Structure formats: C-alpha cells, structure tokens
Amino acid sequence: MTVDTPVRRPPRNKSGRPGLLHRVSGWSMRHAGLALLLWVVALVAVTAASTVVGDSYKNDNSLPGTDSQRVTDIFQEHQPQGETASVQIVMHADGGLRPEKPRVLSMLAAVGGLPHVASVADPFTAPGSLSPDGRTAYSTVSLDVAVADMPIEDVRSIIDKAQQFRVPGLTVEVGGDLARSAAESAGGASEGAGILAALVILVFLFGSLLAATLPLLTALFAVGSTLGLLVLASHLFTVPDYTAPVMILVGLGVGIDYALLIFSRYRHELLKDGTDRATASIVALDTAGRSVMFAGCTVVIALLGLLALGLGSLQGVALGVTLTVLMTMLAAVSLLPALLTLFGKRIERSVRKHAAKQRRTPGDGWRKLAAAVQRGPWVPLVLGTVALVALSLPALGMRLGFADAGTDDPAKTSRKAYDLLAQGFGPGFNGPLVVVSEGDQAATQALGRTLTADPNIAAVTPPQSTPDGKVATVLAFPKSAPQDAATSDLVERLRNDTLPALESQTGATYLVGGATAAADDFASAVSKRLPIFVLVVVGLSALLLMAVFRSVLIPLKAAVLNLLSIGASLGVITLVFQQGWFGAQPGPIEAFVPVMMFAIVFGLSMDYEVFLVSRIHEEWRRTKDAKEAVREGLANTGSVITAAAAIMIVVFGAFLLSPERMLKQFGLGLATAVLLDAVLIRCVMVPAILRLFGDRAWWLPRGLDRVLPKIALEKD
C-alpha cells in the first residue's frame, strides 16, 4: 500500500530539533507501511512467544505485620513442603443419608479413581462430617497437587463424576475454590460485546466504517501486544491472575479513547478550508497528541501511586495496567498516524461527505449548552455537587471483603454446596476462624474454653498441635456467615478484648487468622496507607496540571471534582453489590476494588479534564475572552468527549456480563465514574466553575511561574 500524500516534516522545538513525539509520529507518517508492518510483527511475535512460554501468574496476598499473615507464616514454617489442594463433595438427603450410604460410598469410590485424587474421606466415619440431623454430610477429596497445578479439566471430571450419582431425594454438589473456578463460564463475551458496541458508536459519530475502525484497530493492537508482554513479565515479576482481565478492561477503554481524541482533531482540521491531510495530521498530533501523552502520564502516575501502599497484591496489577497505558500511548502516536497516512484519501472523502450531510454547524448545541450554563452558573454547580455528594454517601458504609461461594450465582454447584453446608452445620461453617496458640498445653486448653464460652461462636474444634508442641491450632465456627458484618465484629472483639485478656493470664500468644480476618487486615492496611496514596496521586497530578495550564485554580478544581466522581462511583457499587440493589447478590465489596478504582478513575478523569481544558486554554490564549473560550472549547470537544465516554461506558459496562464478581464491580464502578465525569462534570459543572472563575482561572503567582517547568500542550 502506498502513502496518499507527501508527509511534511514535523515542527521543531526551540532547540531546533523535533521533539520525541514529533520524531516518532513523523517517522510513522513518512514510513507508514513499515510502521504498520512493525506493529503486526510485534503483535505476532509477542503473542507467539507468550503462547509457547505460557503464563506464571501468582497471587501475592501477603500482608506483612498482620495477625493473619503471621498465622500463614506459622503454617508455612511447620509445613515447608506446602499444602496440596482439595475439594468438598457435599451430600444431602431429606430422609437422612444413612439409607443412601451404599450409593454414597460407590460415588466416593468412583471419584477416588480419577486423576490427581489422593484420597477421599468417608463422611460416615470422619469426625464432624455428618450434620447433627443426619441429612447433610461432606467428604474432603484430597488432591496430590497444589491449587495452581491442578488442571481445571480434572476438577470438572470430579464434579461430573460425583453428580452422576444424583437421584431424586439425594443431592450431590461440589464446593471449594477449585470447584468455583471450574464452574466459571468461558471468558471473552464481555470484551466482544464492548468492542461491538464501541464500533457502533464510532460509526454513528464518523459516518464511515473505515474511519470508525481506526481507533478500534489502534486499541486492539495495543491491548493484544500488552497481553503477550504481561504473560512474559509474569515469569519475572509477581503478577496476579486477575491482572489480565483488568488490563483488557482498562486498555480497551483508554486505547479507543486516545485514538479517538487524536482522530477527532484530525477530522476537525480536515474540514477547515485549505488544510491538506498532512497538515491536519501534524496539527492533530501537535495538539490532541500532546494532550493524550499528558493524560496518559497522569494515568500512569495514579497507577504507580498504588506502589505507595506497599501491598504486594496490588503492585503487580499496577505495573501490568501501567504497561497497558504506555502501550496505548505509543500506539496512538505511532500506529494511528501510519493508518491516517495509508488511508488518508478515503478517510478525507468520507469525513467531508458526512460533514456535508449535517444540517447544523458542528458544535452549535454545545455552544448553546455552555451559554445556558454561563447565564446561571450557580444552579448547575450546586445541583451537580448535591447529586455527587448524595451518591457518595453510601460509600461511607462500605465493607471490604473477599468473594467466596456465598456470593456466587445460586445456580452454580459451588454455591449450592455452600448453602447446603450452611443449612446443615450452621452459617459460620463455611468460614471458620483459625486461632493459633503459641504457648503450653494449659494455655491452649484455656483458649478452647474461652472460645467455647463466647456467645457468638457456634462450635470449636479440638486443638491440633505441632510435633514440638509449641504451636496449636483451633478452628472456631462463628454463628454468622463469613460475609456478615457480625463475623468481622467478632474478629475485632477477639483480637482487641477477649484474647489480650487471656494472654495476660496465661502468658501465651494468640493469633486470629482465616479468610474473614485476612479481609479485615487488608481493609485496615489500606485505610492506614490511604492518606499517603491519595496525597501522592492527587499532589503529583495537580502539580502536572499547574505546570501545563499555569494556573492554581484549575488543578484544585480538577482534584475536587475527580474525588467527587470517584466517591459517587464507589457509592453506586456499594448500593448494588453490598446492599443488593437491582437483584445483585449482596455481600462485601472486593477488597482490591476501591483502591484500584481510585487509581484508574482518577487517571481517566484527567483525560477529559486535559482534553477539554486544553482546548479552552487554547481559545483563551487566542481571544483573552474567558466566556468565549469556554463556549468554543466545549463546542469543539463536547461531542468527542461524550462519544469517548459512551465508548468507555459500553466497554466497561460490558464487564457486567462477566461471571467474576470483582470484574462486575470494576465494570459498574468505572462506567458510572465515566458517565458522571464526562456528562455532568466536564460538560456542565466545569463550564459553570470556569464562568465563575473568569480570567482568574489562569492566574499563577510569579514565584510559582518561575519555579514550575513549562509543559506546552498547544502550539505557540
């Protein structure tokens, strides 16, 4: 394929040399075919290498210095060989399980012959495996490999074999983390739905399938390449297994957005009289391209702010998503210019044809909206603020936790097994507290008596001691379910009141671990480090905005409005997923979601802030009329911002189709944040605030002006 038109040399900076952005984009425009070929080769090579090598994802849930981590360390110290995986087969018969004993034993024998099954416990002889009423029992199927090494197909074989023995009156379900993973539906439906919806929006916006495809292709190349790099990086760094879907979610939204912002400016320049395609490309990259690079840097800063939390479980995700954003930035300024050059003539023809069909001057509706807001700025500002604060209030009651089978789809076998165990043995049976005693036998016996006497504990197992007798473990089954707030209250009371009082009497050390305790420890760790995280992210982003726009009020406004949009989105996911609105399964919010959402949403909010305010700033520098600058800035960016937001909303919202509860929460939270940010904040509240600021919006003290570096987003 040949280039349609000669490509001009990019403009030079004050030193007489082109900047890095111009050198990269200029080279891509001059060697468009080669640039596209290099991207294709890179995508194919990385994908092939990652397929051959395979991934090595590892979930690092360590929380140094917490009680739950000390419990884990004690287990690892006394079980250095590691712990093998297991699943539970749960049986229930309304008429009692004794009459079904021959069939149950035949089923267990059949399961025992399957691959990787080391042993199968007899529920009729194993202590505590039969419920008091004799109608529910469970059998622990011990495997000969760790969880990470168990093939999912073999887990499905266990489920299928066990359920072959179901008959009317005898229910057989399989529970455990492996059973939950095996029952998940195949992925890809949410990503495909989001991409298809994004394509439809782009076609309506540009009136051309070819023009609509370019931003989409740019995003797909960036995300595909990053996915392969992530698989390879998992062998060098600790990357959690949920990083890939989060990376895809963010990468698709950001990648399409960045390419769309540049392409929209390119289209705007094409429609000017006397502007050729080469000039339009250079102007688009010199304005929108700079905005994209700056916006991407703010996203990266927000994501790297997660490193300030010092939580290993989040650092791998932060690095993975940061790599995604960097690749989308690279694709936007190298692959997209090449595509614009290769398909320039046909794109120009479709753009001019689509513009000719429009009856109104582009941006008229947005000018009228800006004028209406400017006539009475206090009304939309106050109403918008009240709405955001009201949506944020539910987030004050947010409870953090980790998903278990109790929040699964009621149709899944893991959820049915969970419910059967809760009915037969009590709601706390699915989430026992692991209490470790470091002391002599008398101290351990005192622990058992104290836990048994606690009114919120249903049952306590006999202590299990290590060979040296220095450490003993007791399982305490709460009367409340693992996801209930009452269980978290019990953990807090045991740690703060009950066990410290017992320690003063016995001289021993007692630690409380388990899934609920770990979730509480994670929430506490995040709460303690959150102020530093927020300060780092907000502070650095504000400094960058101050350097770009030479203003004090602009970054302050951006920080406050971004925090409001984040609070509102967290409030919405609290209402839906914690309180069960719209039929969602109620339960705690995934412990990773709020802090990850803060980093991602704060970064994405800056995209629209930079794109809108940079255009307003460009008009203000040209006219020195603050009101006119706001009107023209919104007129030139309003349709692009709303289209970009619509694409992000459908991409993020499509993840509500995912079977993963965490991805559903991410999808809803990010979609809500983008909706509020692009429609309410950027198109209504920001024009109102800038109207009230007037020329003061661009004020910067002389001392700061001398100290701050100058970062230009517009051409001088």
BAFIPA-959909 format. One record per residue (C-alpha): x, y, z. Coordinates in steps of 0.1 Angstrom, whole numbers, plus 5000, padded with zeros to 4 digits. Each point is the difference from the previous one (the first is absolute). Example, Ala and Ser with C-alpha at 12.3 -4.5 7.8 and 13.67 -1.06 7.14 Angstrom:
REM BAFIPA-959909
512349555078
501450344993
***
This chain:
REM BAFIPA-959909
500050005000
501350354992
499850325018
497350234986
501750335005
503550135008
500650045037
501550335012
502850015025
498850055035
500450345018
503250055020
500350115036
502050305013
503349804998
499449954962
499449635003
496749824999
498649885033
499749635008
496350004992
500650164966
502949774992
497949695007
496850114982
502050174972
501949684993
496849805001
498450234975
503050004976
500349625002
496449915006
500149654984
503149905019
498550145033
496949794995
502149694992
502150055031
496950015022
498749684983
503349825004
500250115037
496549885007
500549664983
503449955016
498950095036
496849794996
502049704987
502650035028
497450035027
498149704986
503149795000
501350105034
496650025018
499250225030
501349985035
497450205019
500350005038
497750165025
502050175027
497550075028
502750055027
499350275026
503350045020
499550095036
496449885003
498649725021
498649814970
503450014983
501849875032
497549715000
500949924964
503750025008
499649765029
498349754977
502750034974
502749965026
498549675013
498949884965
503050094979
499049754973
497050214993
496349925001
498249804973
496650094986
496649855009
496450034991
496949915020
497249774988
496850105019
497149765002
496550065013
496949775003
496850125015
499349665014
503549965015
503249884985
500249665017
497649834975
502150154972
503449875014
500649734973
499550254972
502150275017
502949765006
499849884963
500250374989
503050065023
501849694986
499450124965
501450345007
503049845017
501149854967
500250344982
503350174991
501750205028
497749865027
502249895029
497349915025
496350035006
498750025036
497149795012
497350245013
498449735021
503249945021
502050334998
499450215031
497650294995
499249924963
496349915007
497650275010
498249965034
496749924982
501749734978
498750164968
503150184988
503649884998
503250094982
503049814987
503450164996
501749904968
503750055005
502150054968
503649934994
500950344986
499750365011
497250234988
502150174973
501049664985
496549834999
498749994964
496650154999
498749724977
500849755028
498050215025
497149994976
500449624997
499649975038
496850224999
498549804971
500849665015
498650105034
496850144986
499449684979
498949845032
497250255007
496549855002
496750145012
500450055037
503850024999
501850324992
503750014992
501950324996
503750094999
501550295019
503450175005
502050264981
501049764973
496349914994
499250374998
502750054973
498949704981
496450124998
500850344985
498850054965
502450064972
501350354998
500050244970
496350074998
500350335019
503050124980
498249914967
496850185009
501950315010
502050014968
496949964979
498150275018
503050234997
500149944962
496450094997
500550335019
503050094978
498149934968
497250245011
502650265010
502050004968
497549864975
502649764986
500949655009
503750064989
500350315022
498349825029
502449704997
503250205004
499750085038
498849655005
502949844982
502550225019
498549895033
500049634990
503750014989
501050175033
498049765022
501049694981
503750085002
499850095037
498249685008
502849804985
502650215019
498149955032
500149624996
503850024995
500450255029
498249765024
503249784999
502050305013
497650175023
497249915023
496950054979
496549905014
497849794978
497350274999
502450254984
499249904964
496350075001
500550335018
502750094975
497749924971
497150205016
502250315004
502049954968
497049984977
498350315015
503250215002
501349884966
496950084981
499750345018
503550114993
499849914963
496550164998
501250335015
502950034974
497849894971
497350255009
502450295000
501349864966
496550004987
499450365013
503150124982
499049834968
496850194999
501850345000
500450174967
503449954983
501249735025
501649704984
500249655017
503750045009
499450335018
496949865017
502049715013
502850225013
497650245018
498049715015
503249845014
501450345011
496850085020
497949695008
503149784999
501750215027
496849995021
499849624996
503649965011
499550235030
496749835009
501749664998
502850125023
497450095026
498449664998
503549845004
500650225031
496749905015
500749634994
503650025013
498650175031
498849655009
503649925008
499850255029
497649765017
502749745002
497649714994
501549734978
496649884988
499550344983
503550074987
499849744973
496650144988
501350355000
503049914979
497949804976
497450274994
502850274998
501649804972
496649994983
499650385001
503650054988
499349774970
496850184991
501850335001
502749864977
497449864976
498150335000
503050204988
501749744978
497449754986
497150254996
502150254980
501049724977
496449894995
499050364993
502750034974
499249674983
496250054999
500150384999
498250054966
497149785007
499650135036
500050364987
497349914975
497849845026
500650285025
499050284975
497049804988
498849945036
500550375008
498150114970
496949805012
499950185033
497550285000
501450195030
503450155005
502149765021
499950105037
496950224999
498249795026
503050015023
500450384996
496350045011
500649775030
503150205010
498150324996
497149885021
502349885028
501950334999
496750205004
499449845034
503149805011
499049965036
497049784993
501749724981
503050025023
498049965032
497749734986
502949814985
501950015033
497049895020
499449714977
503649885002
500150035037
496749815004
501449724978
503250005021
498349955034
499449624997
503849964996
500450115036
498549665010
502049794976
501249675014
503049844984
500549624996
500949724977
497449824979
499249645010
497549754987
497350185020
500050284974
500049774970
497149954976
497449785018
500049764971
503749915004
500949675017
502450195023
497350235012
497649715005
502749815020
500650325021
496250035008
499749635009
502950025024
498650325016
496649835004
501449685014
502850135022
499350375006
500750324980
503550035015
501249664988
501150144966
502450255016
501549885032
502450225019
503549855003
501350075036
503649925007
501449955035
503750055006
500449865035
499849695022
497249755001
498250185029
499950324979
498549814971
497449845022
499150355014
499650124965
497649734992
497950075031
499950374993
498949964963
497449745010
498550245025
499750294974
496450064992
500750074963
501949684994
498049694991
502749735003
503749955007
502149714987
502549825023
503550164998
502449854975
503750035012
503250004980
502549725007
502150235023
496950095020
500850384998
497150094977
496449895000
497250094976
496350025008
497250064975
497150225014
496850004980
498150335003
496250005003
499950254971
501049954963
503550094988
498850314981
497850135029
501150315018
499549815033
502949774991
502350294995
498850155034
500849665016
503550014986
500650355013
498749915034
502149695003
503150194990
499550315020
498249875032
499649635005
503449864990
502250285015
498349955034
500749624996
503650074991
500550205032
498849695019
501949734982
503150184986
499349844966
499650174966
496749964981
499550094964
496850004979
500249924963
497749874973
498350164970
497950255019
502950105022
502250054969
497350224984
499950215031
503850035001
500050104963
497450275006
501950135030
503350004981
498450204972
498450255024
503350075017
501850064968
497250174980
500950365010
503549964986
498649844968
497550284995
502650265007
502449864976
497549954971
498150335005
503150205008
502149894970
497050034976
499250355013
503650114995
500049874964
496850194993
501450315016
503149984978
497949954968
497350265005
502050255021
497250015025
499349945037
496249974998
499849764970
501849715018
498150075033
496749984981
501149684982
501149835032
496750085019
497849904971
502049684993
499749905037
496250064998
499649784969
502049725017
498050035032
496749984980
501249694980
501049835032
496650085015
498249854970
501949675003
499350005037
496250034993
500149734974
502449745012
499950055038
496450085005
498749794971
498350264978
498749894966
500149635009
503849985006
501249755026
500750205032
503349975016
503250205008
501850204974
503149824987
503050135021
502050094969
497350194982
499850345018
503750084999
500549874964
496950204989
501450325017
503249974980
498449914967
497050255002
502250295012
502349944970
497249964975
498250315014
503150204991
499749894963
496850204996
501350285022
503150054979
498249964967
497250255009
502150265019
502949994976
497650104972
498450275022
503550125009
500950014963
497050224992
500750225030
503650064989
498650094966
497250235010
500650095037
496249985004
499349755029
496349954991
500649964963
502949755007
497749785020
497350004974
502449924971
501949755020
496949815009
498650034964
503249854986
500349725026
496549925013
499049754973
503449835002
500049985038
496449855001
500849764972
503249895017
498149975033
497349794983
502749774987
501649965034
496649955016
499149714976
503449845003
500050025038
496349925003
500549694979
502049855028
496749975020
499649704978
503149845015
499449725025
502750155023
498550215028
503250225002
499850084962
496350085003
500850255028
502950154979
497850024970
497150185017
502250235020
502150114971
496950044977
498350215026
503050225006
500550074963
496350074996
499950265028
503450144991
499450054963
496450115000
499450175034
503450135009
501850094968
497050124980
498150185027
501950065032
503350094985
498550274977
498150135031
503150025021
502250164973
497250264995
500350095037
503850004999
500150224969
503650114992
501149905035
499949644988
503350054982
501750185029
503449885013
502250175026
503250134985
502149805024
498449674989
500150114963
503850025003
500549675018
497649784981
501249844968
498150114968
498149724984
498150124969
497049814986
499350264974
502150144972
501650335007
***
